Amino acid sequence: MRARAIQFITAVLFVTTLGCLTALVSGADEKRERPAWTRTLTESQRNQFEHMHHELDDDQAPHKQKEAESLAELNAMTIREDADLAEINAKIDELMAAKTQIMRLRYEHLVEMRRLLTDEQKVGYDKGVLKRSAVR
């Protein structure tokens, strides 16, 4: 019984630590300077982008929730003494399905945003997309 309690506490601490680290990384993104092409947006483009960003957040929310839950469950499953690889693999599939949906929505969003840009704005936007190294 005591071993299970220690495993549970360890899993909770691990998940909490991951959450804190994620918050630190996302906070760092807020301090980045905006790309130059964003300074040339019209009021109409800004409004459309803002609306599209809200839609993306709403559309991704259930998948991000599922991703977080699956990852926490996967981590907890992994540290159990009676870890079952078949269950772990099934949970990985569940996690990856959520990530796939998030990425599909994100890249659909990027294409939709690009359609609203002028040819001049697309140059800077495209450079930014090509430099991307982190999945959001």
N, C-alpha and C positions, 0 to 999 in steps of 0.2 A: 504494500500500500504506500509506504514511504517513497519507494523508488518511483512510483507513478506520479506522486506529488512533485518530486524533484524534476521529473521529465516535463511535467506540465508547466512548472515555473520556468524552466529553461526555455521551453518553446515560446512562452509568453514574452520573456525577456528578449529573445531573438527577434520575434516579430516586431516588438516595440522598438528595438534598436534599428531595424530596417526602416520602419516608419519615420524615425527621427532623421536618419541619414537621407532618406528621400526628400524630406522637408527642407533640409539644408541645401541639397542640390537644386531643388526647384526655386528656392529663395535666391540663389545665385543668378538664376536666369533673369530675374526681375531687374538686376543691375546692369544687364547688357544694354549697349546703345542700340537704338533702332536703326535698321538699314536705311541707306540714303533714299531708296526708291519709295519708302513709306512717306517721306516728306513731300512727295509730289502727288499724293492721292487727292482726288477731289472730295468734296463733302459727301457726294453721292456714293463714291467708292468706299469711303470710311464707314458710312452707315450700312452699306451692304456687307462689308467685311465684318463689322461688329455683329450684325444679325447672323451671318454665317458661322462666326465663332461660337455664338450662343447655341445655335443649332447643333454644331459639332459636339460641344460639351454635353448637351442633353442626350444626343444620340450615343455618345461613348460611355456615358455614366453607368448604365447597367453592366456593360462589358468590363469597365474598369473595376467595378465592385466585384464582379465574378472573378476577375484576374487576382485581385487582392485576397479574396476568400480562398481561391484555389491555391495560391502560393502559401498562405498561412497553413492551410490543411496539409499541403505537400511537405512543408518543413516539419510540422508536427508528426506526420507519418514517418518521416525519414529517421527521426531520433528515437522511435519506439524500439524496444528490445525485440519485439516480434514483427519487425518491419516486413511487409509483404511487397515484393517487387512488382507483382501484377497490379496491385492497388496503386502503388506509386506511379507506374507507367500510365495507368488510366487517369490519374490525377494530372500528370504531365500533359496528356492529351486534352484534358479539360482546360488547363491553363493556356495551352497553345491555341485552342479554339477561341478563347477570349481575346488573346493577343492578336490573332488573325483578324477578328472583327474590328478591333481598335485600329489596326493598320489600314484596313480597307477603307474605313470611314475617314481616316486622316488623309490618305492619298487622294481619295475622291474630293475631299475638301481642298487640297492643294491645287488640283486641276480646275475646280470650280473658281477658286480665287484667281488663278492665272488668266482665266477667260475674261475677267473684268478689267484687266490691265491694258494699258496702251503698249505699243511696241517698245517704246523707250523704257517704260517701267518693267517690262518683262525681262530686260537684260539683267538688271540688278536682282530681280526676284529669282531668275533662273540660277544665277551665281550662288545665291543663298541656298537654294534647294540642293545644288550639286555639292555644296560644302557640308551639308548635314551629316552628322556622324552619330547622333543619338536619336533613338525612337521616342516620340512623345506620347 
